[in-house]
């Protein structure tokens, strides 16, 4: 279920920065600093404030792509979690009735 947004999101989000550089919205990057957060890394790559805006658009777009798949997953497997918790509560009640001393 999560394979679809994983594949789609990477291509779209990755190409968005490339298109922004190609269209002249932001400067081309010269260096990619490792181990830096999303917005700071975008700014440090080219010292262009528009890179922060492009990073924000990428973040929002990735959330919009992933949201329907996560909601579908919650809808499908949320009921199973409730059933599992109900069974676990029944098992706990049975174990309490045994009066085992550990």
N, C-alpha and C positions, 0 to 999 in steps of 0.2 A: 504494500500500500504506500509506503514512504519512498519507494524507488522512483516513482513518477516525479514528485516535486524535487527530489534530490538531483535527478538528471536535468530536468527543465530549468530549475533555479540557477544552477551553476552556469549554464550557457548564457542565460539572459542577463544575470547579474555581472558576469565577467565581461560580456560584450558591451554593457552599458557604459563602463568607463572608457573602453576603447572608442566607442562612438562619440563620447563627449570630447575626447582628445582629437579625433578626426575632424569633428565639426567646429573645433576651436572654442568650445565652451570652457575648457580648462587647458592648462599647459600640459605638455607631455611629461611623463614622469622620468626622472633621472636616477632615482635610487629608491629601493623598497626597504625601509628599515624593519628588521625582524623584531618580534616580541613587543609590538606597540599596539595600542587599542585602535579600534576602527577609525574614528574620526581623526585622531592625531596622526595615524599612519598615512591617511590620505593627504593631510596637509604637509607632512614632512617629505612626501615623495617629490613634490614640485613647488612647495611654498606658495601655492595658489589657493585663496580662500574658496574658490568655486569647487575645489575638490571635496571640501566638507559638505557642500550642498549635494554633490553627486553621491557621496557616501550615504547621506541621509536618504536620498531617493532610492539607492540600492537597498538599504535596510528596510524601508517601507515596502518596496516592491517584493522583497523576499518574504516579508510577513504576510503580505496579501496572497502570495503564491502558496505558502505553507498552510495558512489558516483553514481553508476548506478540508484539507486532508487530515489535519489534526482533529477538527471537529467531527469528521466522519469516524475517525479512530475512536474518539471518546464515546460517540454514540453506539458504536458496535461493541466495544469491549468494556464500557462502563457498566452495563448490565451484568456482565460476567463477574466483574469485581464485586458487585453487591451480592450476587449469589454465593461467591466464594466466602465473603465475610459472614454471610448467614450460616453457611456450613461450618465455618470455624467457630462461630458462637455456639452452635449445637455441640461440636466436639468439646469445647471448653466446659460446657455444662455437664457432659458425660464424665469428663475427667474429674470435675469437682465432686460428682456423686461417688466416685471410687474412694475418696478419702485416702489417697496415697501419701505417705510421709517420706519425703526425700530429704 
